[in-house]
Amino acid sequence: MKRLLCLLSLGLLAGCQSATLPPLTTVPQVDLQRFMGDWYVIAHIPTWPERNAWNAIESYALNPDGSIATTFTFRQGGFDGELKTMQPTGYVTDTQSNATWGMQFIWPFKADFRISYLTPDYGITVISREKRDYVWVMARTPQITAEERQAVDAHLQALGYDLSQMREVPQRWEAKP
């Protein structure tokens, strides 16, 4: 009986182990000037403040000191919801590739942001984190094609993300005259 209890305990403990994921790879090179501008958030594993975001847009502007002025805007809970704005500052931490940033929402803490996917035309990107806890799929347009999304999802699965946690960000924009 003791032997059975020991085996069951070992089995339970083994099940509690977390799998160690390999280091998250980033794209080899990011042209910061091309990366700047508006990005529509297509889907994400959201942080707490953005868990009910609609019409989410992340905008980047390169500052003279090399930091990145960031403005994240979204509507809370619906297309007519309250407009929310966050303005963290990004700092490139890997100047060889420009693909790893620290994003500072509250001084002195910087969140890990890694550009792990970027199409050659700079039309779609994925911002990942080493922990695989949050992720943002963003594009220069409010929608991407099914084929583009399949490629992104395959990339996220290869990185070790749980796609069941992904949330589509509703995007609806009036046509400009």
Buried (B, 14 or more C-beta within 10 A) or exposed (E): EEEEEEEEEEEEEEEEEEEEEEEBEBBEEBEBEEBBEBBBBBBBBBBEEBEBBBBBBBBBEBEEEEBBBBBBBBBBEEEEBEEBEBEBBBBBBEEEBBBBBBBBBEEEEBBBBBBBBBBEEBBBBBBBBEEBEBBBBBBBBBEBEEEBBEBBBEBBEEBEBEEEEBBEBBBEEEEEE
